């Protein structure tokens, strides 16, 4: 019965996708580009000062949505720490790995931190930004925690950092709303010289805040998983 | 350039294949961890499909890193920005699902959906 239902459902999906992508064999040309994309590409350099058009969409044109996205990540981290909180019997055993692994992971950590910071700071110039950079920094924490279980991190500091980052995001948006501009997340800083690190107004600030928030959230997920073990 | 198989075709076929493979895993497997893996595969397929809608053959990334780059040489930035959101949501969904599965395993002692009362069909 289960197999039959699966096959019927899968056949339905295959038919659906086959009709959905009717232009499967037609190569796409530049005339197929959406007018929104063309509009953003032609306006992004003068309006936002960001060399990366995707970043200008994510942080400015669709910045309110990014705030919601960060909130979804926060809710996932919150749910995980709630679920993992009352797990049965904390086993007190030290599973420290060998000396070489421990030393190697601690040697690697500052470089991963630096690389994550670089990705965050160049979000408006190259592919990257707050989300990948934050994940790289959290991965640095994760590697240290995997190799040496006796390491303790300051959880309160992480929560404070996360809350401050979220508040700064909303505060920057409100300055745009009530200050010089008239819309949420309106740019109020000078655009600077195009295609340099200190340019694009509030985009690097917002991406730095997003990076701190993502790194703190993912690190707290790793801590919650580790503590329940 | 006149060949029928272009990068868009490969992207479309790969995304459809990944979505159907992921759904097949979700429908047929009984292990909860494998179902989450299937969810992740289907998620990747959806992301590739979204990116491929904005792809234009022969064009580069929408980054004005070089002054000689023109708008007509770039792909659509809007689907890529949407996929960034989609990846983050996919991460949140799978992390939360795995946390739930850990709790379920502690409560029932099994990962097999056919052995857990109330999940049988």
HADDOCK unambig.tbl for C-alpha pairs under 7 A between the chains (distance, minus, plus):
assign (segid A and resid 3 and name CA) (segid B and resid 28 and name CA) 6.84 0.50 0.50
assign (segid A and resid 6 and name CA) (segid B and resid 27 and name CA) 5.60 0.50 0.50
assign (segid A and resid 6 and name CA) (segid B and resid 28 and name CA) 6.81 0.50 0.50
assign (segid A and resid 10 and name CA) (segid B and resid 24 and name CA) 6.85 0.50 0.50
assign (segid A and resid 17 and name CA) (segid B and resid 16 and name CA) 6.99 0.50 0.50
assign (segid A and resid 24 and name CA) (segid B and resid 9 and name CA) 5.81 0.50 0.50
assign (segid A and resid 24 and name CA) (segid B and resid 12 and name CA) 6.76 0.50 0.50
assign (segid A and resid 25 and name CA) (segid B and resid 4 and name CA) 6.55 0.50 0.50
assign (segid A and resid 25 and name CA) (segid B and resid 9 and name CA) 6.08 0.50 0.50
assign (segid A and resid 27 and name CA) (segid B and resid 6 and name CA) 6.26 0.50 0.50
assign (segid A and resid 27 and name CA) (segid B and resid 8 and name CA) 6.50 0.50 0.50
assign (segid A and resid 28 and name CA) (segid B and resid 56 and name CA) 5.78 0.50 0.50
assign (segid A and resid 28 and name CA) (segid B and resid 57 and name CA) 6.48 0.50 0.50
assign (segid A and resid 29 and name CA) (segid B and resid 56 and name CA) 5.91 0.50 0.50
assign (segid A and resid 29 and name CA) (segid B and resid 57 and name CA) 6.71 0.50 0.50
assign (segid A and resid 30 and name CA) (segid B and resid 56 and name CA) 6.10 0.50 0.50
assign (segid A and resid 33 and name CA) (segid B and resid 54 and name CA) 6.91 0.50 0.50
assign (segid A and resid 33 and name CA) (segid B and resid 76 and name CA) 6.57 0.50 0.50
assign (segid A and resid 37 and name CA) (segid B and resid 76 and name CA) 5.17 0.50 0.50
assign (segid A and resid 37 and name CA) (segid B and resid 77 and name CA) 6.03 0.50 0.50
assign (segid A and resid 37 and name CA) (segid B and resid 78 and name CA) 5.89 0.50 0.50
assign (segid A and resid 41 and name CA) (segid B and resid 71 and name CA) 6.41 0.50 0.50
assign (segid A and resid 42 and name CA) (segid B and resid 71 and name CA) 6.81 0.50 0.50
assign (segid A and resid 51 and name CA) (segid B and resid 63 and name CA) 5.56 0.50 0.50
assign (segid A and resid 51 and name CA) (segid B and resid 64 and name CA) 4.73 0.50 0.50
assign (segid A and resid 51 and name CA) (segid B and resid 65 and name CA) 6.25 0.50 0.50
assign (segid A and resid 52 and name CA) (segid B and resid 62 and name CA) 6.32 0.50 0.50
assign (segid A and resid 52 and name CA) (segid B and resid 63 and name CA) 4.26 0.50 0.50
assign (segid A and resid 52 and name CA) (segid B and resid 64 and name CA) 6.16 0.50 0.50
assign (segid A and resid 53 and name CA) (segid B and resid 62 and name CA) 5.58 0.50 0.50
assign (segid A and resid 53 and name CA) (segid B and resid 63 and name CA) 5.89 0.50 0.50
assign (segid A and resid 53 and name CA) (segid B and resid 77 and name CA) 6.24 0.50 0.50
assign (segid A and resid 54 and name CA) (segid B and resid 62 and name CA) 6.84 0.50 0.50
assign (segid A and resid 54 and name CA) (segid B and resid 77 and name CA) 5.14 0.50 0.50
assign (segid A and resid 54 and name CA) (segid B and resid 78 and name CA) 6.88 0.50 0.50
assign (segid A and resid 54 and name CA) (segid B and resid 80 and name CA) 6.68 0.50 0.50
assign (segid A and resid 54 and name CA) (segid B and resid 81 and name CA) 5.57 0.50 0.50
assign (segid A and resid 57 and name CA) (segid B and resid 78 and name CA) 6.95 0.50 0.50
assign (segid A and resid 57 and name CA) (segid B and resid 81 and name CA) 6.48 0.50 0.50
assign (segid A and resid 58 and name CA) (segid B and resid 81 and name CA) 5.68 0.50 0.50
assign (segid A and resid 69 and name CA) (segid B and resid 85 and name CA) 6.49 0.50 0.50
assign (segid A and resid 73 and name CA) (segid B and resid 92 and name CA) 5.88 0.50 0.50
assign (segid A and resid 76 and name CA) (segid B and resid 92 and name CA) 5.31 0.50 0.50
assign (segid A and resid 76 and name CA) (segid B and resid 96 and name CA) 5.95 0.50 0.50
assign (segid A and resid 79 and name CA) (segid B and resid 96 and name CA) 6.78 0.50 0.50
assign (segid A and resid 80 and name CA) (segid B and resid 96 and name CA) 5.83 0.50 0.50
assign (segid A and resid 80 and name CA) (segid B and resid 99 and name CA) 5.82 0.50 0.50
assign (segid A and resid 83 and name CA) (segid B and resid 99 and name CA) 6.58 0.50 0.50
assign (segid A and resid 83 and name CA) (segid B and resid 100 and name CA) 6.88 0.50 0.50
assign (segid A and resid 84 and name CA) (segid B and resid 99 and name CA) 6.95 0.50 0.50
assign (segid A and resid 125 and name CA) (segid B and resid 65 and name CA) 6.92 0.50 0.50
assign (segid A and resid 126 and name CA) (segid B and resid 63 and name CA) 6.95 0.50 0.50
assign (segid A and resid 195 and name CA) (segid B and resid 65 and name CA) 6.71 0.50 0.50
